[in-house]
C-alpha cells in the first residue's frame, strides 16, 4: 500500500517546510529545496532531519 493522497497533500519537509515528492519505487520522500530524502518504512514516513539523506 502506498501513502495516501491526503497525507501527501499536507506533509511537508521538517527542515524547510517545503513540498515533499513521493518516490514510490524507492519508498522515499524528496525535498527539492533542501535536497534531502526521507525514507518511508511500512507506509510510515520517517521525517527525522538527522536521518535524512542528501541526494
C-alpha positions as a Markdown table, in Angstrom:
| # | Residue | x | y | z |
|---|---|---|---|---|
| 1 | Unk | 0.0 | 0.0 | 0.0 |
| 2 | Unk | 1.3 | 3.4 | -0.9 |
| 3 | Unk | 1.0 | 6.7 | 1.0 |
| 4 | Unk | -2.5 | 8.2 | 0.8 |
| 5 | Unk | -3.1 | 11.2 | -1.4 |
| 6 | Unk | -4.5 | 13.1 | 1.5 |
| 7 | Unk | -1.3 | 12.6 | 3.5 |
| 8 | Unk | 0.9 | 13.7 | 0.6 |
| 9 | Unk | -1.1 | 16.9 | 0.3 |
| 10 | Unk | -0.4 | 18.0 | 3.8 |
| 11 | Unk | 3.0 | 16.6 | 4.6 |
| 12 | Unk | 6.0 | 19.0 | 4.4 |
| 13 | Unk | 9.7 | 18.9 | 4.8 |
| 14 | Unk | 10.5 | 19.2 | 8.6 |
| 15 | Unk | 13.6 | 21.3 | 7.8 |
| 16 | Unk | 12.3 | 24.0 | 5.4 |
| 17 | Unk | 8.6 | 23.3 | 5.3 |
| 18 | Unk | 8.8 | 22.8 | 1.6 |
| 19 | Unk | 6.9 | 20.3 | -0.6 |
| 20 | Unk | 7.8 | 16.7 | -0.5 |
| 21 | Unk | 7.6 | 14.5 | -3.6 |
| 22 | Unk | 6.9 | 10.8 | -3.1 |
| 23 | Unk | 9.1 | 8.4 | -5.0 |
| 24 | Unk | 7.1 | 5.2 | -4.7 |
| 25 | Unk | 9.7 | 3.0 | -6.4 |
| 26 | Unk | 12.4 | 3.9 | -3.8 |
| 27 | Unk | 9.9 | 4.5 | -1.0 |
| 28 | Unk | 11.3 | 7.9 | -0.2 |
| 29 | Unk | 10.0 | 11.5 | 0.2 |
| 30 | Unk | 12.3 | 14.0 | -1.5 |
| 31 | Unk | 12.6 | 17.7 | -0.8 |
| 32 | Unk | 13.9 | 19.6 | -3.8 |
| 33 | Unk | 14.6 | 22.7 | -1.8 |
| 34 | Unk | 16.8 | 21.1 | 0.9 |
| 35 | Unk | 18.0 | 18.3 | -1.4 |
| 36 | Unk | 17.1 | 15.8 | 1.4 |
| 37 | Unk | 15.4 | 12.4 | 1.1 |
| 38 | Unk | 13.3 | 10.9 | 3.9 |
| 39 | Unk | 12.7 | 7.2 | 3.9 |
| 40 | Unk | 9.3 | 5.5 | 4.2 |
| 41 | Unk | 9.1 | 2.3 | 6.3 |
| 42 | Unk | 5.9 | 0.2 | 6.2 |
| 43 | Unk | 4.0 | 3.2 | 4.7 |
| 44 | Unk | 5.1 | 5.5 | 7.6 |
| 45 | Unk | 7.3 | 8.5 | 6.7 |
| 46 | Unk | 10.4 | 8.9 | 8.9 |
| 47 | Unk | 10.6 | 12.6 | 9.0 |
| 48 | Unk | 13.7 | 13.0 | 11.2 |
| 49 | Unk | 16.2 | 15.5 | 9.9 |
| 50 | Unk | 19.1 | 13.6 | 11.4 |
| 51 | Unk | 18.2 | 10.5 | 9.5 |
| 52 | Unk | 17.6 | 12.2 | 6.1 |
| 53 | Unk | 19.9 | 11.5 | 3.3 |
| 54 | Unk | 21.3 | 14.1 | 0.8 |
| 55 | Unk | 20.6 | 13.4 | -2.9 |
